Amino acid sequence: MEPFWKHRWFTYAVLVLLGLAILYMLILINPILIAVYRFLSAVLTPFIIAMIVSYVLNPVVNMLNWRKVPRTAAVLLIYAVFITSLIVIMMNFIPIFMKQLNELNEHLPKMTMKAQNWFANFNNSDLLPESVRVGIRDSLGKIERQIAGSISAFISRIDSTINVIFMLLTVPFLAFYMLKDIQLIEKTALAIVPSGRRKQVVKLFVDIDRALGNYIRGQLLVCLIVGVFAYIGYSIIGLPYPILFASVAAVFNIIPYIGPYIGAAPAILMAATLSMRLVLLVIVVNWIVQLVESNVISPQIVGKSLHLHPLMIIFALLAGGYLAGIIGLILAVPCLAVIKVILQHVLRYYSSRKTPI
């Protein structure tokens, strides 16, 4: 008779117990993991932003380098054009953005009062119990205080947050060295890899670059186009603070599936304080923008290079949002794409090592 420890069920039981033991240990050291995560997120954030900037600018640098322009000179030239354009845009955009943000903060109580009056007619109906009416009034008051506090805190911290300023000053230098020395970085990384594995590692990084590069550059361009279209639409229908709400729509559009809804929500809430007609117009504008984006803009610019199933993307969004909030939602899909490429290479490697029976 075969010993019990050689049975398959015994192996499964040991694996389950081992998994439970690891889970229990992770729960015990959870405070340490949280501290390490916060430290790494604070340290790695500038590198991640610099990497994104490098992905956006690297094709232009490669094109200039291919035309016999030294790589350092090409990076400096791109930086000069990029920073000059950015300064011109920011000098015209930031004052208007901050003005609209301040006006929104000042007018928020009046708009909330209008919303409360709008809901009052609905609350006066006998269809709703008194407890529900009280809950709606309390919720409106809490939302007003939270939004006003968030906007005030955001405005007051813009010029006083040392970490943010330091990060913004660090990112251009990191991106510069990444663009200038990318070939040296690649050679140094490959020198660590055993010579027999370098071909597979090069293929891995080429596939990761192909998956991420087009996606990041394409998504940023799509977000810019969506923001411009949203601004035009909001301006046509007469929505207050069109630049502010168009910027929100552009930023959140980078999040697949749920991003457009999150980006449209502030504009819809603003319109709800004015009239139901404006609410419908805002919904129509966002519907048209997303229709054009999903059927015309994204297929042409981004395409379907990632080949990720919607269920995998939604799972990644839930995990990213839980771990890192908005930043996690934005980085969830690129991280999933990298993990997918790595797993494909690992599975291909072990499949090739199997000997036929």
Secondary structure, DSSP 8 states (H G I E B T S, - for coil): ---GGGSHHHHHHHHHHHHHHHHHHHHHTHHHHHHHHHHHHHHHHHHHHHHHHHHHHHHHHHHHHHTT--HHHHHHHHHHHHHHHHHHHHHHHHHHHHHHHHHHHHHHHHHHHHHHHHHHHHHTSTTS-HHHHHHHHHHHHHHHHHHHHHHHHHHHHTTT-HHHHHHHHHHHHHHHHHHHTHHHHHHHHHHHS-GGGHHHHHHHHHHHHHHHHHHHHHHHHHHHHHHHHHHHHHHHHT-SSHHHHHHHHHHHTTSTTTHHHHHHHHHHHHHHTT-HHHHHHHHHHHHHHHHHIIIIIHHHHTTT-S---HHHHHHHHHHHHHHHHHHHHHHHHHHHHHHHHHHHHHHHHHHHH----
